[in-house]
Every structure is written in C-alpha cells, then in structure tokens.
Amino acid sequence: MNKIYLNGKETEVKKDLSVKEFISSQGLDNKMIAVAINMKIIHKNEYNKTVIYEGDKIEIVRPVGGG
C-alpha cells in the first residue's frame, strides 16, 4: 500500500494504481472533475497511464454552480 494525500487528507491506495483506477475506486465520474498531482494538472487523456506513487499529493475538484 502507498500513503498519499487526497485533498489534504492522508489515505492509502494499492501500489501501481493509475489515476483512472483511483477515480473509479472513489466512485467519481471523471467527466466532471479535474485532477492535479503534486500541483501538476493531469489531462484526462493521461489518466490511464499516470501512476500514483507513495507521498503524492492529489487534489480532485468539481465545478460548483451558483450565483
């Protein structure tokens, strides 16, 4: 298991997990989110081949409507 930080909270994930697999494991729809790892935005076409490593700081955000 790898320890990572998701939106500032420490959590554990299995090793060799791709961003796409991680998003699915969190029950998120990748159409309505943005992902950054260590302050670098990951483009949707890179989700499948970008691997999450020990100590990575992952931020996942969703657009929120309002006025």
NUGUZA-892537 format. One record per residue (C-alpha): x, y, z; residue number from 1. Coordinates in nm, 2 decimals. Each point is the difference from the previous one (the first is absolute). Layout:
N
xx, yy, zz, num
X, Y, Z, NUM
...
END
This chain:
67
xx, yy, zz, num
0.00, 0.00, 0.00, 1
0.11, 0.36, -0.07, 2
-0.08, 0.29, 0.22, 3
-0.12, 0.30, -0.19, 4
-0.18, 0.33, 0.08, 5
-0.34, 0.05, -0.16, 6
-0.12, 0.36, 0.04, 7
0.22, 0.04, 0.30, 8
-0.10, -0.32, 0.18, 9
0.24, -0.30, 0.03, 10
-0.14, -0.32, -0.15, 11
0.13, -0.33, -0.13, 12
-0.02, -0.14, -0.35, 13
0.12, -0.32, -0.16, 14
0.34, 0.02, -0.18, 15
0.01, 0.06, -0.38, 16
-0.35, 0.16, 0.00, 17
-0.07, 0.22, -0.30, 18
-0.19, 0.33, 0.04, 19
-0.28, -0.16, -0.20, 20
-0.02, -0.30, 0.24, 21
0.02, 0.24, 0.30, 22
-0.29, 0.21, -0.13, 23
-0.21, -0.31, -0.05, 24
0.09, -0.13, 0.35, 25
-0.12, 0.33, 0.15, 26
-0.34, -0.03, -0.19, 27
0.07, 0.32, -0.20, 28
-0.11, 0.08, -0.35, 29
0.31, 0.12, -0.19, 30
-0.21, 0.22, -0.23, 31
-0.07, 0.25, 0.27, 32
0.33, 0.03, 0.19, 33
0.35, 0.14, -0.03, 34
0.30, -0.18, 0.14, 35
0.34, 0.14, 0.10, 36
0.29, -0.21, 0.14, 37
0.27, 0.19, 0.19, 38
-0.14, 0.33, -0.14, 39
0.01, -0.12, -0.36, 40
-0.33, -0.03, -0.19, 41
-0.05, -0.34, -0.15, 42
-0.19, 0.00, -0.33, 43
-0.28, -0.25, -0.05, 44
0.18, -0.18, -0.28, 45
0.29, -0.06, 0.25, 46
-0.22, -0.16, 0.28, 47
0.06, -0.36, -0.12, 48
0.38, 0.02, -0.02, 49
0.07, 0.23, 0.30, 50
0.09, -0.21, 0.30, 51
-0.04, 0.12, 0.36, 52
0.31, -0.03, 0.22, 53
0.07, 0.00, 0.37, 54
-0.03, 0.35, 0.14, 55
-0.18, 0.15, -0.29, 56
-0.23, 0.30, 0.08, 57
-0.31, -0.04, -0.21, 58
-0.27, 0.27, -0.03, 59
-0.33, -0.08, -0.16, 60
-0.25, 0.28, -0.06, 61
-0.34, 0.02, -0.15, 62
-0.17, 0.31, -0.15, 63
-0.27, 0.14, 0.23, 64
-0.28, 0.21, -0.14, 65
-0.14, 0.30, 0.18, 66
-0.06, 0.36, -0.02, 67
END
